[in-house]
Amino acid sequence: MPDGIINMTDMGIIFSVTDAMGIHRESVSVELTKEDPGSINRVDGGKIEITIPEAGTVEEFARLLQAELEGMGYESKDLYDEDDEDEE
């Protein structure tokens, strides 16, 4: 597969960030081709549009993605929130 096309590993890395922030996968749109400089945008309706850059690694971009999403007001969520468990 050409380097300029995203693959399932790339998507897994992107989803590891968005899932941890509680963003539903149907609210995330990722361009199928990598294009410099890459982009992260929130559009009408709250959808997140992502273009992975061709330069650099997806792991590097994932750190930027997390920081950008935090700047948009998203926060990392504990997937196993202790408040959801009733231990009494």
C-alpha distances in whole Angstrom, upper triangle without the diagonal:
4,6,8,7,9,8,11,12,13,15,17,18,19,21,22,24,25,26,28,30,31,28,28,24,25,26,23,21,17,16,12,11,12,16,18,21,19,22,24,27,29,30,33,33,32,28,26,23,20,18,16,16,14,16,17,16,16,19,21,20,21,24,25,24,27,29,29,29,32,33,33,35,33,34,32,34,35,33,36,39,42,44,43,44,48,49,53
4,5,6,9,10,13,14,13,16,18,18,19,21,23,24,25,27,29,30,31,29,28,25,26,27,23,20,17,15,12,10,10,13,15,18,17,20,22,25,28,29,32,33,31,28,25,22,19,16,14,14,11,14,15,15,15,18,20,19,20,24,23,23,26,28,27,28,31,32,32,35,33,34,33,34,36,34,38,40,43,45,44,46,49,51,55
4,6,8,9,13,12,11,14,16,16,17,20,21,22,23,25,27,28,29,27,27,24,25,25,22,19,16,14,11,9,8,11,13,15,14,18,20,23,26,27,31,31,30,26,23,20,17,14,11,11,8,10,11,11,12,15,16,15,17,20,20,20,23,25,24,25,28,29,29,32,30,31,30,32,33,32,36,38,41,43,42,44,48,49,53
4,7,10,13,14,11,14,17,16,16,19,21,21,22,24,26,27,28,26,26,22,23,23,20,17,13,11,9,6,5,7,10,13,12,15,17,20,23,24,27,29,27,24,21,18,15,11,9,9,6,10,12,12,12,16,16,15,17,20,19,19,22,24,23,24,27,28,27,30,29,30,29,31,33,32,36,38,41,43,42,44,48,49,53
4,7,10,11,10,11,14,15,14,17,19,20,20,22,24,25,26,23,23,20,20,21,17,15,11,9,6,4,6,9,12,15,13,15,17,20,22,23,26,27,25,22,19,16,14,11,9,10,9,12,14,13,12,16,17,15,17,20,20,18,22,24,23,23,27,27,27,29,27,29,28,30,31,30,34,36,39,41,39,42,45,47,51
4,7,8,6,7,10,11,11,13,15,16,17,18,21,22,23,20,20,16,18,18,15,12,9,8,6,6,7,10,13,15,12,14,15,18,20,22,25,25,23,19,17,14,12,10,8,10,9,13,13,11,10,13,15,13,14,17,17,16,19,21,20,20,24,25,24,27,24,26,24,26,28,26,30,32,35,37,36,38,41,43,47
4,5,5,6,9,10,11,12,14,16,17,18,20,22,22,20,20,16,18,19,16,14,11,11,8,10,10,14,17,18,16,17,18,21,23,24,27,26,25,21,19,17,14,13,11,13,13,15,15,13,11,13,16,15,15,18,19,17,20,23,22,22,25,27,26,28,25,26,24,26,27,25,28,31,34,36,35,36,40,42,45
4,5,5,6,9,10,10,12,14,15,15,18,20,20,18,18,14,16,18,15,14,12,13,11,13,13,17,20,21,18,19,19,21,23,24,27,26,24,21,18,17,15,15,13,16,16,18,17,14,12,14,17,15,14,18,19,17,19,22,22,21,24,26,26,27,24,25,23,23,24,22,25,28,31,33,31,33,37,38,42
4,5,5,6,9,10,11,13,14,15,17,19,20,19,18,15,18,19,16,16,13,14,13,14,14,17,19,20,17,19,19,22,23,25,28,27,25,22,19,18,15,15,12,15,15,16,15,12,9,10,14,13,12,16,17,16,17,21,21,20,23,25,25,26,23,23,21,22,23,21,24,27,30,32,31,32,36,37,41
4,5,5,6,9,10,11,13,14,16,17,19,17,17,14,17,17,14,13,10,11,10,11,10,14,15,16,14,15,15,18,20,22,25,25,22,19,16,15,12,11,9,11,12,14,12,9,6,9,11,10,9,13,14,13,15,18,18,18,20,22,22,24,21,22,20,21,22,21,25,27,30,32,31,33,37,38,42
4,5,5,6,8,10,10,11,14,15,16,14,14,11,13,14,11,10,8,10,10,12,12,15,17,18,15,15,14,17,18,20,23,22,20,16,14,13,11,11,10,13,14,16,16,13,9,11,14,12,10,14,15,13,14,18,17,16,19,21,21,22,19,20,18,19,21,19,22,25,28,30,29,31,34,36,39
4,5,5,6,9,10,10,12,14,15,14,14,11,14,15,12,13,12,14,14,15,15,18,20,20,17,18,17,19,20,22,25,24,21,18,16,16,14,14,13,16,17,18,17,13,10,11,14,13,10,14,16,13,14,18,18,17,19,22,21,22,19,19,17,18,18,16,20,22,26,27,26,28,32,33,37
4,5,5,7,9,10,11,13,15,14,15,13,16,16,13,14,12,14,14,16,14,17,18,18,15,16,15,18,19,22,24,24,21,18,15,15,13,13,11,14,15,16,14,11,7,7,10,9,7,10,12,10,11,15,15,15,17,19,19,20,17,17,15,17,17,16,20,22,25,27,27,28,32,33,37
4,5,5,6,9,10,11,13,11,12,10,13,13,9,10,9,12,13,14,13,15,17,16,13,13,11,14,15,18,21,20,17,15,12,12,9,10,9,12,15,16,15,12,8,9,11,9,6,10,11,8,9,13,13,12,14,17,16,18,15,15,14,16,17,16,20,22,25,27,26,28,32,34,37
4,5,5,5,8,10,10,9,9,7,11,11,9,11,10,14,14,17,16,19,20,20,16,16,14,16,16,18,21,19,16,14,12,13,11,13,13,16,18,20,18,15,12,12,14,12,9,12,14,11,11,15,15,13,15,18,17,18,14,14,13,13,15,13,17,19,23,24,23,25,29,31,34
4,6,5,6,9,10,10,11,10,14,14,12,14,14,17,18,19,18,21,22,21,18,18,16,18,18,21,23,22,19,17,15,16,14,16,14,17,19,20,18,15,12,11,13,12,9,11,13,11,10,14,15,13,14,18,18,18,14,13,11,12,13,11,15,17,20,22,21,23,27,29,32
4,6,5,6,9,9,11,11,14,13,11,14,13,16,18,19,18,20,20,19,16,15,13,15,15,18,21,20,17,15,12,14,12,14,13,16,19,19,17,15,11,10,12,10,7,8,10,8,6,10,11,9,11,14,14,14,11,10,8,10,12,12,16,17,21,22,22,24,28,29,33
4,5,5,6,5,8,8,11,10,8,11,12,15,17,19,18,20,21,20,16,15,12,13,13,16,18,17,13,12,10,12,11,14,14,17,20,21,20,17,14,13,15,13,9,11,12,9,8,11,11,8,11,14,13,13,9,10,9,10,12,12,16,17,20,21,21,23,27,29,32
4,5,5,6,7,7,11,11,10,13,14,18,19,22,21,23,24,24,20,18,16,17,16,18,20,18,15,14,13,15,14,17,17,20,23,24,22,20,16,15,17,16,12,14,15,12,11,14,15,12,13,16,15,15,11,11,9,9,10,9,12,14,18,19,18,20,24,26,29
4,6,8,10,11,15,14,13,16,17,21,22,24,23,25,25,24,21,20,17,18,17,20,22,20,17,16,15,17,16,19,19,21,24,25,23,20,17,15,17,16,12,13,15,12,9,13,14,11,12,15,15,14,10,8,5,6,7,7,11,12,15,17,16,19,22,24,27
4,6,9,11,14,12,12,15,16,20,22,24,23,24,25,23,20,18,15,15,14,17,19,17,14,14,12,15,15,18,18,21,24,25,23,21,18,16,17,16,12,13,14,11,8,11,12,8,9,12,11,10,6,5,4,5,9,9,13,13,16,17,17,20,23,25,28
4,6,9,12,10,11,15,17,21,23,25,24,26,27,26,22,20,17,17,15,17,18,16,13,13,12,16,16,20,20,23,26,28,26,24,20,19,21,19,15,16,17,14,12,15,15,11,12,15,13,12,8,8,7,6,9,8,12,12,16,16,15,18,21,24,27
4,6,8,7,8,11,14,17,19,22,22,23,24,23,20,17,14,14,12,14,15,13,10,9,9,12,13,17,18,21,24,26,24,22,19,19,20,17,14,16,16,13,12,14,13,10,12,14,12,12,8,10,10,10,13,12,15,16,19,19,18,22,25,28,30
4,5,5,7,11,13,17,19,22,22,24,26,25,21,19,16,15,13,15,15,13,11,9,10,13,14,17,19,22,25,27,26,24,20,20,22,19,17,19,19,15,15,18,17,13,15,18,15,15,12,13,13,12,15,13,16,17,21,21,19,22,25,28,31
4,5,5,8,10,14,15,18,19,21,23,23,19,17,15,15,14,15,16,14,12,10,10,11,12,15,16,20,22,25,24,22,18,19,21,18,15,18,18,15,15,18,17,14,17,19,17,17,14,16,15,15,17,15,18,20,23,24,22,25,28,30,33
4,5,8,11,14,15,19,20,22,24,24,20,18,16,15,13,14,14,12,11,8,9,11,13,16,18,21,24,26,26,24,20,22,23,20,18,21,21,17,18,21,19,16,19,21,18,19,16,18,18,18,20,18,21,22,26,26,24,27,30,33,35
4,7,10,13,16,19,19,21,23,22,18,16,13,12,10,10,11,9,7,5,6,9,11,14,16,20,23,25,25,23,20,21,22,19,17,19,19,15,15,18,16,13,16,17,14,15,13,16,16,17,19,18,21,22,26,25,24,27,30,33,36
4,7,10,13,15,16,17,19,19,15,13,10,10,9,10,12,11,9,6,5,6,8,11,13,16,19,22,21,20,16,18,19,15,14,17,16,12,13,16,14,12,15,17,14,16,13,16,16,17,20,18,22,23,27,27,26,29,32,35,38
4,7,9,12,13,15,17,17,13,11,10,10,10,10,13,12,11,7,6,5,6,9,11,15,17,20,20,19,16,18,19,15,15,18,17,13,15,18,15,14,18,19,16,18,16,19,19,20,23,22,26,27,30,31,29,32,36,38,41
4,6,9,9,11,14,14,11,10,9,11,12,13,16,16,14,11,8,6,5,6,8,11,13,16,17,16,13,15,16,13,13,16,15,12,15,17,15,15,18,19,18,20,18,20,20,22,24,23,27,28,32,32,31,34,37,40,43
4,6,7,9,12,13,10,10,11,12,14,14,17,18,17,13,11,8,6,5,7,10,12,15,17,16,13,17,17,14,15,18,17,14,18,20,17,17,21,21,20,23,21,23,23,25,28,27,30,32,35,36,35,38,41,44,47
4,7,9,13,15,12,13,14,16,18,18,21,21,20,16,14,11,10,8,9,11,11,15,17,16,13,17,18,15,16,20,19,17,20,22,20,20,24,25,23,26,24,26,25,27,29,28,31,33,37,38,36,39,42,45,48
4,6,10,12,10,12,14,16,19,19,22,23,22,19,16,13,11,8,8,9,8,12,14,14,13,16,17,14,16,19,18,17,20,22,20,21,25,25,24,27,25,27,27,29,31,30,34,35,39,40,39,42,45,47,51
4,7,9,7,10,13,15,18,19,23,24,22,19,16,13,10,6,5,5,5,9,11,11,10,14,14,11,14,17,15,15,18,20,18,19,23,23,23,26,24,26,26,28,30,29,33,35,38,40,39,41,45,47,50
4,6,6,9,12,14,18,19,22,24,23,20,17,13,10,7,6,5,5,8,11,12,12,16,15,12,15,17,15,15,19,20,18,19,23,22,22,25,25,27,27,29,32,31,35,37,40,41,41,43,47,49,52
3,5,8,12,15,18,20,23,25,24,21,18,15,12,8,8,5,5,7,10,12,12,15,14,11,15,16,14,15,18,18,17,19,22,21,22,25,24,26,27,30,32,32,36,37,41,42,41,44,48,50,53
4,7,10,13,17,19,22,24,22,20,17,14,11,8,8,5,7,8,10,12,12,15,13,10,14,15,12,13,16,16,14,17,20,19,19,23,23,25,25,28,31,31,35,36,39,40,40,43,47,48,52
4,7,10,14,16,19,21,19,17,13,10,7,5,5,4,8,9,10,11,11,13,12,9,11,13,10,10,14,14,12,14,17,17,17,20,20,22,22,25,28,28,32,33,36,37,37,40,43,45,48
4,6,10,12,16,18,16,13,10,8,6,5,7,8,11,12,13,14,13,15,13,10,12,13,10,9,12,13,10,12,15,14,14,17,17,19,20,23,26,26,30,31,34,35,35,38,41,43,46
4,7,10,14,15,12,11,7,6,5,7,9,10,14,15,16,16,13,15,14,10,11,12,9,7,10,11,7,8,12,11,10,14,13,16,17,20,23,23,27,28,31,32,31,34,38,40,43
4,6,10,12,9,8,6,5,7,9,12,14,17,19,19,19,17,18,18,14,14,15,12,10,12,13,9,9,12,11,9,13,13,16,18,21,24,24,28,28,32,32,31,35,38,40,43
4,7,8,6,6,5,6,9,12,15,17,21,22,23,22,20,21,20,17,16,17,15,12,13,14,10,9,12,11,8,11,11,15,17,19,23,23,27,26,30,30,29,33,36,38,41
4,6,6,5,6,7,11,13,17,19,22,24,25,25,22,24,23,20,19,21,18,15,17,18,14,13,16,15,12,14,15,18,20,22,26,26,29,29,32,32,31,35,38,40,43
4,5,7,9,10,14,17,20,23,26,28,29,29,26,27,27,23,23,24,22,19,20,21,17,16,18,17,14,16,16,20,22,23,27,27,30,29,33,32,31,35,37,41,43
4,6,9,11,15,18,21,24,27,30,30,29,26,27,27,24,23,24,22,19,20,21,18,16,18,18,14,15,15,19,21,21,25,24,27,27,30,29,28,32,34,37,40
4,6,10,13,16,19,22,25,27,27,26,23,24,24,21,19,21,19,16,16,17,14,12,14,14,11,12,11,15,17,18,21,21,25,24,28,27,26,29,32,35,38
4,6,10,13,16,19,22,25,25,24,21,22,22,19,18,19,18,14,15,17,14,12,15,15,12,14,13,16,17,18,22,21,25,25,28,28,27,30,33,36,39
4,6,10,13,16,19,21,21,20,17,18,18,15,14,16,14,11,12,14,11,9,13,13,10,13,11,15,16,17,21,20,24,24,28,28,27,30,34,36,39
4,7,10,13,16,18,19,18,16,18,18,14,14,16,14,11,14,15,12,11,15,15,13,16,15,18,19,21,24,23,27,27,31,31,31,34,37,40,43
4,6,9,13,15,15,15,12,14,14,10,11,13,11,9,12,14,11,11,15,15,14,17,15,18,18,20,23,23,27,28,31,32,31,34,38,40,43
4,6,9,12,13,13,11,14,13,10,11,14,12,10,14,15,13,14,17,17,17,20,19,21,21,24,26,26,30,31,34,35,34,37,41,43,46
4,7,9,10,9,7,10,10,7,9,12,11,10,13,15,13,14,18,18,18,21,19,21,21,23,26,25,29,30,34,35,35,37,41,43,46
4,5,7,8,8,11,10,8,11,13,11,11,15,16,15,17,19,19,20,23,22,23,23,26,28,28,32,33,37,38,38,40,44,46,49
4,7,8,9,12,11,10,13,15,14,15,18,19,18,20,23,23,24,27,25,27,26,29,31,31,34,36,39,41,40,43,46,48,51
4,7,9,12,10,10,13,14,13,15,18,18,18,20,23,23,24,27,26,27,26,29,31,31,35,36,40,41,41,43,47,48,52
4,7,8,7,8,11,12,12,13,16,17,17,19,21,22,23,26,24,25,24,27,29,29,32,34,37,39,39,41,45,46,49
4,5,5,6,9,10,11,12,15,16,17,18,20,21,23,25,23,23,22,25,26,26,29,31,34,36,36,38,42,43,46
4,5,5,6,9,10,10,12,14,15,16,18,19,20,22,20,21,19,22,23,23,26,28,31,33,33,35,39,40,43
4,5,5,7,9,10,11,13,14,15,17,19,20,21,19,19,17,20,21,21,24,26,29,31,31,33,36,37,41
4,5,5,7,9,10,11,13,15,16,17,19,21,19,19,18,21,22,23,26,28,31,33,33,35,38,39,43
4,5,5,6,9,10,10,12,14,15,16,18,17,18,17,20,22,22,26,27,30,32,32,34,38,39,43
4,5,5,6,9,10,10,12,14,15,17,14,15,13,16,18,19,22,23,27,28,28,30,34,35,39
4,5,5,6,9,10,11,12,14,16,14,14,13,16,18,19,22,23,26,28,28,30,34,35,39
4,5,5,6,9,10,10,12,14,13,14,14,18,20,21,25,25,28,30,30,33,36,38,41
4,5,5,6,8,10,11,13,11,12,12,15,18,19,22,23,26,28,28,30,34,36,39
4,6,5,6,9,10,11,9,9,9,12,15,16,20,20,23,24,25,27,31,32,36
4,6,5,6,9,10,9,10,11,14,17,19,22,22,25,26,27,29,33,34,37
4,5,5,6,9,9,11,12,16,19,20,24,24,27,27,28,31,34,36,39
4,5,5,7,6,8,10,13,16,17,21,21,24,24,25,28,31,33,36
4,5,5,5,6,8,12,15,17,20,19,22,23,24,26,30,32,34
4,5,7,9,12,15,19,21,24,23,26,26,27,30,33,35,37
4,6,9,12,15,19,20,23,22,26,25,26,29,32,34,37
4,7,10,12,16,18,21,19,22,22,23,26,29,31,33
4,7,9,13,14,18,17,20,19,20,23,26,29,31
4,6,10,12,15,14,17,17,18,21,24,26,28
4,7,9,12,11,15,16,16,19,22,24,27
4,6,9,8,11,12,13,15,19,20,23
4,5,5,8,10,11,13,16,18,21
4,6,9,11,10,12,16,17,21
4,6,9,8,9,12,14,17
4,5,6,7,11,13,16
4,5,5,8,9,12
4,5,7,9,12
4,7,9,12
4,6,9
4,6
4
